[in-house]
Amino acid sequence: MRISVDRDTCVGSGSCVFIAPEVFDQHADGRVLLLVGEPDERARAAALSAIANCPVGAITADRV
């Protein structure tokens, strides 16, 4: 699974960081910062939950 973020769409809610801190962080401007573009099996479920809970759909995932 490959994760992509759209920082222009992100509104900085921080839900992704709360749900999957091993995959996402927040930049100094408050918007999403992707730490791991291809999460391992352990982080995958949390990353998918963060994607589902993004209020503006700024995070997407593609199967590799």
N, C-alpha and C positions, 0 to 999 in steps of 0.2 A: 504494500500500500504506500502510495506517495501522496504526501499532504502538500497543499498549496494554500497560501493566504493572499488575500487582496487587502493590502493595507489602506487603499483608498476607500474601500467600503467599510472597514472596521470603524466602530464608534467607541472603542475602548471600554466596553462593559466589564471585561476581565473574567468573564465566565470560563473561558478556555483555560486560563491560568489556574483558576480555582479547581477545575475538574482534572486537568492534565498538566501539572507543573513541570513534569519531565519532558514535555513536548513543546509547551508554549510559555512565553514570558511576555511582559509588556515593555515596550521601548520607553524611553524617557518622555515621548510625546503621548503616552498612554495607549497607543495602538499595538496590536498583536506583533509579536516577534517570534518567529518559528525557530525553535532550538534543534528539532530533529525532523528532517524531511521524510524519513522512512523509519517510523517507529518499529521497534522489535515487538515480538508477540506479547510481551508483558505490558507494553504501553499502548498497544493497539486498541483495546476496548475503551480505555480512557480517552484516547484521541477521537474515536468515533462518537463517544458521548459528548465531547466538547464541540465537535462539528454539528451534531444534532441540536445543541443548546445555544449556538451562536445566534443572537437575536437578529442579525442582518445577513446571515449566510456568507460571511467573509472567509470561511474556511471550507475547503473542499478536499476530497480524497479520490484518487484514481487507483485502480488495481494495477500493479506492475506486472 
